[in-house]
Amino acid sequence: MSEATSRTGRTGPAPGALLLCRAEPDSVAPVARLLRDRMRLMRAGEGWSVLVPEGGPWLHGEEPVDRVMTGWATALAVGAPWPVLALGWDADRGGYTLASGFRRPVGYVWLANGTLAGEDEAMHTFAARLALDPVLDAQSLDHLTKPDPASDARARLRGLLAVLARVGLDLPAGLAPGEPTDRLLEVARDLPDARPIEWEGWQTVRGELEVVAGRRLTPWLPWSGDPKARALALAQMAAGLPLAAWGLRHRSGGWLTAGALLLAHGALGLSYDLTHPRD
């Protein structure tokens, strides 16, 4: 496995990340392009998709992988009817962030050796937002928040994915927590159903979103042209401006992307409302 120097100066597994969306690839593709980063998208089981980033600020030590992935997950989930789960790991730690709509993202982190560094309440919120079984799944998740010398961060993340397998998640072979970014991308490029995701300009993305809405693949409110859509567009712009400013001030690419995407969603939503008036 590739190795990299961690934030604490020690050498360990190279960073990697995955974005899991609880939606079909056709619904995810036009939204993922708004991130303006090159990725590979493919199916990941019943009603799930996975995005494999081709690169990221974490590869050059510019920004921690967990911070970037939190921003990306938040950006993807804004205004979408499906949640986004970001998995990220490096030489120091591994964990997840769950984003859904405008709700505050929740996450849990384990140190590289499996030491707990999260709040139990976050795991309970995680289960509730994904509508997991309150008994069977909750017990399995609780186990991930208990000390276990035999389980490192990678094993904890795999345990999390095992719980999600009960609700349809099935990652392609080779896409596993702990693998470095280059290895994940190598696997993704060889999968027959993987499609490239890259920025193609606002007009192309907007056209795809209209097709998605027309096919009823997802209830994409910003493109419905009703009063709720206008209110959502204004709310997105109001929330996006301070997020983008915060990301710029702190040189956080993930949060800058989230803020910019909120602003873009809002602007395009208002534009669609003006150019496609309802009778």
Backbone torsions as a table, in degrees:
resi	resn	phi	psi	omega
1	MET	NA	142.4	178.8
2	SER	-64.2	152.7	178.9
3	GLU	-126.4	157.7	179.0
4	ALA	-147.6	159.1	176.7
5	THR	-80.8	129.2	-174.7
6	SER	-83.3	177.7	178.3
7	ARG	-63.7	-23.6	-179.4
8	THR	-93.9	2.3	176.1
9	GLY	93.4	-5.5	-179.9
10	ARG	-93.1	162.8	-178.4
11	THR	-97.4	139.4	-179.7
12	GLY	-164.6	-169.9	-178.9
13	PRO	-54.5	138.9	178.6
14	ALA	-66.8	153.1	-177.9
15	PRO	-71.0	154.6	177.0
16	GLY	-156.1	167.1	-176.4
17	ALA	-159.4	151.8	174.7
18	LEU	-139.4	145.1	174.0
19	LEU	-114.9	118.4	179.9
20	LEU	-106.4	125.8	-179.7
21	CYS	-115.5	132.6	179.7
22	ARG	-86.9	69.2	-178.0
23	ALA	-163.8	163.0	178.3
24	GLU	-74.4	152.2	-178.9
25	PRO	-54.4	-36.5	-179.4
26	ASP	-64.2	-29.1	177.7
27	SER	-80.4	-32.1	-175.7
28	VAL	-79.8	-36.3	-171.0
29	ALA	-53.0	-53.2	-177.2
30	PRO	-65.5	-30.5	178.9
31	VAL	-74.2	-41.7	-178.6
32	ALA	-62.5	-31.5	179.1
33	ARG	-63.2	-25.5	-179.8
34	LEU	-68.3	-16.1	176.6
35	LEU	-70.2	-20.1	176.6
36	ARG	61.9	32.2	173.9
37	ASP	-128.2	143.8	-178.6
38	ARG	-73.6	130.3	-179.9
39	MET	-145.6	171.0	171.9
40	ARG	-117.5	133.3	-177.1
41	LEU	-118.3	137.2	177.0
42	MET	-155.5	165.6	177.2
43	ARG	-69.3	147.0	-179.9
44	ALA	-136.9	50.9	179.2
45	GLY	106.2	-168.0	-177.2
46	GLU	-75.0	107.8	177.7
47	GLY	76.4	19.4	179.5
48	TRP	-129.2	151.7	172.8
49	SER	-133.3	157.7	176.7
50	VAL	-130.5	138.2	175.8
51	LEU	-111.2	129.2	177.9
52	VAL	-111.5	110.1	179.4
53	PRO	-64.1	140.4	176.9
54	GLU	-80.6	-13.5	178.7
55	GLY	-174.1	-174.0	179.8
56	GLY	175.5	162.5	179.8
57	PRO	-57.1	-25.9	-177.9
58	TRP	-67.4	-21.2	-178.9
59	LEU	-68.3	-24.1	-177.4
60	HIS	-114.6	14.0	178.3
61	GLY	72.6	15.8	-178.1
62	GLU	-75.6	-33.1	-176.4
63	GLU	-159.0	141.4	-179.8
64	PRO	-61.2	143.9	-177.0
65	VAL	-61.0	-36.5	-177.7
66	ASP	-66.6	-36.1	179.6
67	ARG	-69.5	-41.9	178.6
68	VAL	-63.0	-45.2	-175.9
69	MET	-67.4	-34.1	176.6
70	THR	-62.9	-43.4	177.6
71	GLY	-63.4	-43.3	179.7
72	TRP	-64.9	-43.4	179.5
73	ALA	-62.4	-43.1	178.2
74	THR	-60.8	-43.7	-179.5
75	ALA	-63.5	-43.4	-179.1
76	LEU	-65.8	-37.3	-173.2
77	ALA	-80.6	-16.0	-176.5
78	VAL	-62.9	122.2	176.6
79	GLY	76.6	-6.9	-179.9
80	ALA	-90.5	150.6	-179.4
81	PRO	-84.7	5.3	-179.4
82	TRP	-124.6	148.6	179.8
83	PRO	-80.8	161.0	179.0
84	VAL	-127.3	131.1	179.2
85	LEU	-114.2	118.3	178.1
86	ALA	-100.1	128.3	174.2
87	LEU	-110.8	133.2	178.8
88	GLY	-145.1	146.8	-179.0
89	TRP	-152.4	152.7	174.6
90	ASP	-150.2	-163.0	-176.1
91	ALA	-69.1	-18.4	-176.1
92	ASP	-98.0	-36.4	-170.1
93	ARG	-159.8	174.1	174.3
94	GLY	-151.0	149.2	-179.0
95	GLY	-176.3	-170.0	-178.3
96	TYR	-138.2	160.5	169.8
97	THR	-134.4	129.9	176.4
98	LEU	-108.0	123.5	178.3
99	ALA	-118.6	140.0	178.4
100	SER	-150.6	113.8	179.3
101	GLY	57.0	-139.0	-179.0
102	PHE	-91.6	3.3	180.0
103	ARG	-71.9	152.0	-179.1
104	ARG	-62.6	127.8	178.8
105	PRO	-60.3	149.4	176.1
106	VAL	-123.2	150.7	-179.1
107	GLY	-158.1	170.5	178.9
108	TYR	-143.5	143.4	-177.1
109	VAL	-128.9	141.1	170.6
110	TRP	-120.5	140.2	171.5
111	LEU	-66.3	163.3	-173.4
112	ALA	-53.6	-35.3	-178.8
113	ASN	-84.8	3.5	178.0
114	GLY	97.3	-1.0	178.5
115	THR	-61.5	136.3	-177.6
116	LEU	-69.7	135.6	177.8
117	ALA	-141.2	29.4	-178.9
118	GLY	-133.3	177.1	179.7
119	GLU	-102.7	134.7	179.7
120	ASP	-57.1	-35.1	-177.8
121	GLU	-60.8	-32.6	178.9
122	ALA	-62.9	-38.3	179.2
123	MET	-68.4	-36.7	178.1
124	HIS	-66.8	-40.8	177.5
125	THR	-64.6	-39.7	176.8
126	PHE	-55.3	-48.6	-179.1
127	ALA	-63.9	-40.8	-178.1
128	ALA	-67.2	-43.1	-176.7
129	ARG	-69.7	-26.3	177.4
130	LEU	-96.4	6.8	178.4
131	ALA	53.7	45.0	178.1
132	LEU	-79.1	163.2	-179.4
133	ASP	-61.3	123.2	-175.4
134	PRO	-68.5	-11.3	179.7
135	VAL	-109.7	-67.8	-175.0
136	LEU	-62.2	-52.7	-177.5
137	ASP	-68.9	-38.1	180.0
138	ALA	-61.9	-38.2	178.4
139	GLN	-64.3	-42.0	179.5
140	SER	-65.3	-40.4	178.8
141	LEU	-68.3	-38.1	177.7
142	ASP	-59.9	-36.2	179.3
143	HIS	-61.1	-31.3	-179.4
144	LEU	-73.5	-12.4	179.3
145	THR	-103.8	12.9	178.7
146	LYS	-110.2	148.0	177.9
147	PRO	-57.4	137.4	178.1
148	ASP	-155.6	98.9	-176.1
149	PRO	-59.0	-20.3	-177.1
150	ALA	-87.8	-4.6	-175.9
151	SER	-117.4	117.0	174.7
152	ASP	-89.7	-175.1	-176.8
153	ALA	-60.8	-39.3	179.5
154	ARG	-61.5	-44.6	179.4
155	ALA	-64.3	-37.0	179.0
156	ARG	-64.2	-43.4	179.3
157	LEU	-65.8	-37.0	176.7
158	ARG	-66.6	-34.8	174.7
159	GLY	-64.0	-38.3	176.7
160	LEU	-62.1	-43.8	179.5
161	LEU	-66.0	-32.4	178.0
162	ALA	-63.7	-36.8	176.2
163	VAL	-65.7	-43.3	-178.3
164	LEU	-69.3	-20.3	176.6
165	ALA	-62.0	-25.1	179.4
166	ARG	-71.7	-16.3	177.9
167	VAL	-114.7	27.0	169.4
168	GLY	105.2	-12.6	-178.1
169	LEU	-68.9	132.6	179.1
170	ASP	-150.0	89.8	-178.5
171	LEU	-67.6	141.6	174.8
172	PRO	-58.1	148.3	-179.8
173	ALA	-57.1	134.8	178.7
174	GLY	99.6	-20.2	176.6
175	LEU	-93.1	90.2	-173.1
176	ALA	-135.1	147.5	175.9
177	PRO	-55.9	139.4	-179.8
178	GLY	101.4	-19.5	178.3
179	GLU	-76.8	144.4	179.0
180	PRO	-72.7	162.1	-176.6
181	THR	-55.4	-44.5	-176.9
182	ASP	-65.7	-34.9	178.7
183	ARG	-70.1	-42.6	177.5
184	LEU	-59.0	-43.5	-179.0
185	LEU	-67.4	-38.1	177.4
186	GLU	-60.2	-43.6	178.3
187	VAL	-65.1	-45.1	-177.2
188	ALA	-62.3	-39.1	-178.1
189	ARG	-66.2	-25.1	-178.6
190	ASP	-87.9	-8.7	-178.7
191	LEU	-78.0	132.9	-174.8
192	PRO	-64.0	-28.8	-176.8
193	ASP	-97.3	3.9	-178.7
194	ALA	-72.0	137.2	177.6
195	ARG	-122.7	143.0	179.0
196	PRO	-74.5	140.7	176.2
197	ILE	-119.1	119.8	177.9
198	GLU	-151.0	161.1	-177.3
199	TRP	-67.8	130.0	-178.8
200	GLU	-126.1	12.2	-179.9
201	GLY	97.9	150.9	-174.9
202	TRP	-62.1	-39.2	-176.4
203	GLN	-65.6	-40.4	178.8
204	THR	-64.6	-45.1	-179.5
205	VAL	-64.3	-43.0	-179.9
206	ARG	-62.1	-40.8	177.9
207	GLY	-61.9	-40.0	178.9
208	GLU	-65.7	-39.0	179.3
209	LEU	-63.5	-37.0	178.7
210	GLU	-66.7	-38.2	177.4
211	VAL	-64.8	-42.8	177.9
212	VAL	-58.2	-47.4	-179.7
213	ALA	-63.7	-39.1	-179.3
214	GLY	-65.5	-31.8	179.3
215	ARG	-85.6	-1.5	-179.3
216	ARG	59.1	33.9	177.6
217	LEU	-73.9	-24.3	178.3
218	THR	-159.8	140.4	178.2
219	PRO	-75.5	75.6	-174.7
220	TRP	-80.4	94.4	-172.6
221	LEU	-55.4	-39.7	-177.2
222	PRO	-60.7	-14.9	-176.6
223	TRP	-113.4	16.0	-178.3
224	SER	-91.0	-18.4	175.7
225	GLY	75.5	15.7	179.7
226	ASP	-105.3	172.1	-178.2
227	PRO	-55.7	-34.8	178.6
228	LYS	-63.1	-37.2	179.6
229	ALA	-65.7	-41.2	179.0
230	ARG	-64.4	-41.9	179.4
231	ALA	-63.9	-40.5	179.0
232	LEU	-65.0	-41.3	179.7
233	ALA	-61.5	-43.6	178.5
234	LEU	-65.3	-39.3	179.0
235	ALA	-65.6	-38.0	178.3
236	GLN	-62.7	-43.9	-179.7
237	MET	-66.8	-38.9	179.6
238	ALA	-66.2	-35.6	179.6
239	ALA	-80.8	-30.9	-175.5
240	GLY	-70.9	-36.0	-176.3
241	LEU	-60.9	-51.9	179.1
242	PRO	-66.7	-32.3	177.8
243	LEU	-65.1	-44.3	179.2
244	ALA	-64.0	-40.6	178.9
245	ALA	-63.7	-42.4	178.8
246	TRP	-63.0	-44.7	179.6
247	GLY	-62.5	-39.0	179.3
248	LEU	-67.9	-42.7	-177.8
249	ARG	-66.0	-36.8	-178.0
250	HIS	-98.5	7.6	179.7
251	ARG	53.9	44.1	180.0
252	SER	-104.1	104.4	-178.6
253	GLY	-61.5	-37.6	-178.9
254	GLY	-63.6	-47.9	-178.5
255	TRP	-74.7	-30.0	174.3
256	LEU	-63.7	-39.9	176.8
257	THR	-63.9	-43.4	179.3
258	ALA	-60.5	-45.9	179.6
259	GLY	-64.4	-43.3	179.8
260	ALA	-64.2	-37.8	-179.8
261	LEU	-69.3	-38.4	175.0
262	LEU	-60.1	-46.0	178.9
263	LEU	-62.0	-42.4	-179.3
264	ALA	-66.0	-44.5	177.0
265	HIS	-55.8	-49.5	-177.9
266	GLY	-62.4	-44.6	-179.0
267	ALA	-64.7	-42.6	179.8
268	LEU	-69.7	-34.3	177.3
269	GLY	-63.4	-44.5	177.7
270	LEU	-66.9	-38.2	178.1
271	SER	-62.9	-42.5	178.8
272	TYR	-63.3	-38.5	-180.0
273	ASP	-63.6	-36.8	-179.0
274	LEU	-75.5	-36.8	-175.5
275	THR	-90.4	-12.0	178.7
276	HIS	-129.3	64.4	-179.6
277	PRO	-63.6	143.3	178.2
278	ARG	-90.5	143.1	178.2
279	ASP	-69.7	NA	NA
